[in-house]
Amino acid sequence: MTKVDVPITPALLREHKITPEEFERIKSVLGREPNLVELGIFSALWSEHCSYKSSRVYLKEFPTKGPRVLQGPGENAGAVDIGDGWAVVFKMESHNHPSFIEPYQGAATGVGGILRDVFTMGARPVALLDPLFFGDPDAPRMHSLIDGVVRGVGGYGNCVGIPTVGGMTLFHPAYNKNILVNVMAVGLVRHDRIFRAKASGVGNPVLYAGSKTGRDGIHGASMASDVFDDEKSKRRPTVQVGDPFAEKLLLEAVLEVLEGDAVVAIQDMGAAGLTSSTFEMCSRGGVGMKLDLTKVPAREEGMTPYEFMLSESQERMVLVVHKGREAEVIAVFEKWGVDVATIGEVIGEPRMELHFHGETVANLPIAPLVEDAPVYRRPVVFPEPQETPVVLVPSVSVDEALRTLLQSPNLCGKRWIFRQYDWSVQTNTVLGPGHDAAVIRVKGTNRGLAMTADVNPRFVAAHPERGAALAVAEAALNIACTGARPLAITDCLNFGNPERPEIMGQFAAAIAGISRACRALETPVISGNVSLYNETDGRSILPTPTIGMVGLLEDVTKAVPSAFQHAGDEIAVLGETADELGASEYLATVAGVEAGPCPRLDLERIRNVVDLLVELADKSLLSSAHDAAEGGLAIALSECGFGPARLGADLEFLTALSPTSFLFSESSGRVVISYPGSNRDAIQAAASRHAVPLEVAGKTVPGRLRVAIRGAVVLEMDVKEAYGMEEARFPRLMEVTR
Amino acid sequence: MKPRVVVVVFPGSNCDRDAAHAAELVMGAETRLLWHGETSLGDPDLVVLPGGFSYGDYLRCGAMARFSPVMQSVRAFAERGGAVLGICNGFQVLCEAGLLPGALVQNGGLRFVCGDVHLRVESERTPFTRRIPAGTRLRMPIAHGDGNWVADPETLARLEASGQIVFRYVDESGSRTPEANPNGSLDDVAGICNEAGNVLGLMPHPERAVEALLGSEDGAEVFRSFAASRA
């Protein structure tokens, strides 16, 4: 594709995923046929990935405002006030399609991209979380996909020096041919140093900084907007290659440049590279740009305008700088050994003029490609939620079921993964991986930030609206278990093919559920990402709206760990357990059935539990708090014993449920707490004030977990043995060579 | 008097701020981050080569950083008896630069490894351990892919004989076991010093273990010992 003036054939349109209707629209916008460069630009900006054309009408439903929100969706990342003039900046993104094709580079560049979104805002990245969704561990290629993704996340994040403090890992056959790699980045910035990507000032120079542009990743944005089939394997070269060392230098250079006041606007080149970054900056500022593509630093000889505009080479930024201040900006990039070049200037007319060797190779209006891009209200069929209760006759004992769950891929220990991530660099990690939420301190203040990423896709599949709301509720409980108050969320909405009405139905219902929960819990949506077309050979993934949440601890020294701390502490369970085995891990793993309704959700109750946990932590009444989620109370109680003290518990409950229902139901809003017995009265009083049911169940003891119901022992297990099983499973799973 | 500490920043260093923070917190040090292109160290009491991925660890860990202009000054400083502490990547740079013997190769498990380890103080030969009785057990984090220290048998014997092996990996009870060694390093070596004792390199991160809030204060002993040994 070297020539600009090639005839636009139907085949060329198909290759660019431009529909005949869209092509008519392009011709009417331009009043002529586009040339090849322009077609490429339309194709990228109108792709699902960049334009959100299928999802945009629904995303408007999200609550995005709140008293602490400094920046909502629409910028590189969102920002929330955390006091003392500091803001937390965060966002989550997917890198699903590239990671399936080339797991190491796909995951690595996913980390790189989301870090740039954060430091482009002027924030220093302080943490990463990586929610990962894999297929059946025994599925073809799955071992190498898991291994490659974990190495890729670690290889990039470790090198740049950002601790990976949390995440989640889920296995389900629905991801066999569409793994999901979501990455969340969190950064810190002073309020008055938040930078935005709004170009302005006619005559201001446009600078390019970062790695040279190569031919990698051309059309990554349109690849991410397509379903896979074997034919598409020829798209392999569209995966980009990451260079974390270049990212580290770019990060330091950008943060140093942003300390001054020479920069008007800055944006990273993510999907659709130079195209989306420049068009979006112009769109936000209502201006245009004139660029000379011959000035763009090139990695290869003979690159064409088409390639310059659509390359997704990594570790690159576009800056608009105050006229006359270029030299000081350029000097900083040069100090850090980062390539930098002036490639054009801001113009008043909202158009993009691209020049190459003296020729005009594209001349396009901004608005029709960005804010007025096509919006589709695709046909929607709302799936019938599963509400028929599951009737189950347990075929195994409680002990045996717990052993099976502890050794299941979903519930076994994931130390094998997070030992490969540097989670203590930057010396802020108070609670690292393995807790309900990670907690980092904010140096120079007393505060701490709690962060988590969560979703139960099985719940969302059973009931998209409630399942998505449950994901927000679960994230809020994770945050509150550490004693932090939930602040806001980011999301990564991973779904199947939006051209299928039932997938759009899942999507619309999930957005409604997230919105409802976020309103109830006062956690606005401040940023996010949509990944559609996660479908291969006609099979879609489970609907996976991953929720990333950040919370604030006013006093980080009061952070509450998840595991039991002291023998002899009293144990109580907050919330109520109902007969809710539907869509549970028990049902899927032990009984081999995926059916039934997901648990009920009472958002007022969740809110009360959150308030209670925050109050108990603030008064330093708790030794530990851990929420009961996948695997129910049995797994939660076991995990409480897996801290350094390896403590068991001696417990008796008064439930009327069967042992299996009681111990493995996944009813929402339950938390296992432990505390010195002398705090019992204060805790009970607080619980009744917050209208949260509390059952005092027993004490922590060394060595054994023993649970009785109304006098009859229903579960007894050696904690070290349980830990050994849970711990050994994942490494063993990864050892098997195939 | 406050100790003056210079922390060298190579392109790709990422524990430079952490080291400065720890030195300030534990020793009340006056710290200065020094870009690798500089050659003037000033008149510090301690030079820290911090952890990270200098030059991306491309080619070989520390192999490029040893050619940085600042390293000539660091070498001269060390030869005059100045105290130099190389942590993780800094240890790798010191080995590449020939300021410490042996080399650091890829972990035996072939994977990056992060987590807490236990170290046993084996020698009081350096100012960094002079005030910590030999046999003391310290808990602190590691985070590295290439921490597997190797040397020929003669070098190992010489280091052992002259008390240059400063830290070894041990288990919680203080015993050397194969499981306690996270990277397969020769003879469980975690840190060594030069013959004069003024240059110390270690793979674990004492600067990450100076506050109870973050899980361990044992690393502070290393900085305290240095500060006390000056007095």
Chai-1 contact restraints between the chains, C-beta under 6 A:
chainA,res_idxA,chainB,res_idxB,connection_type,confidence,min_distance_angstrom,max_distance_angstrom,comment,restraint_id
A,G154,B,F112,contact,1.0,0.0,6.0,A-B,restraint_1
A,C159,B,F53,contact,1.0,0.0,6.0,A-B,restraint_2
A,G161,B,N14,contact,1.0,0.0,6.0,A-B,restraint_3
A,F245,B,G12,contact,1.0,0.0,6.0,A-B,restraint_4
A,F245,B,G56,contact,1.0,0.0,6.0,A-B,restraint_5
A,K248,B,G12,contact,1.0,0.0,6.0,A-B,restraint_6
A,L249,B,P11,contact,1.0,0.0,6.0,A-B,restraint_7
A,R419,B,V113,contact,1.0,0.0,6.0,A-B,restraint_8
A,R419,B,C114,contact,1.0,0.0,6.0,A-B,restraint_9
A,R419,B,G115,contact,1.0,0.0,6.0,A-B,restraint_10
A,Q420,B,R111,contact,1.0,0.0,6.0,A-B,restraint_11
A,Q420,B,F112,contact,1.0,0.0,6.0,A-B,restraint_12
A,D422,B,C114,contact,1.0,0.0,6.0,A-B,restraint_13
A,D422,B,A143,contact,1.0,0.0,6.0,A-B,restraint_14
A,W423,B,C114,contact,1.0,0.0,6.0,A-B,restraint_15
A,S424,B,P141,contact,1.0,0.0,6.0,A-B,restraint_16
A,S424,B,R208,contact,1.0,0.0,6.0,A-B,restraint_17
A,T427,B,D18,contact,1.0,0.0,6.0,A-B,restraint_18
A,T427,B,R208,contact,1.0,0.0,6.0,A-B,restraint_19
A,V430,B,L213,contact,1.0,0.0,6.0,A-B,restraint_20
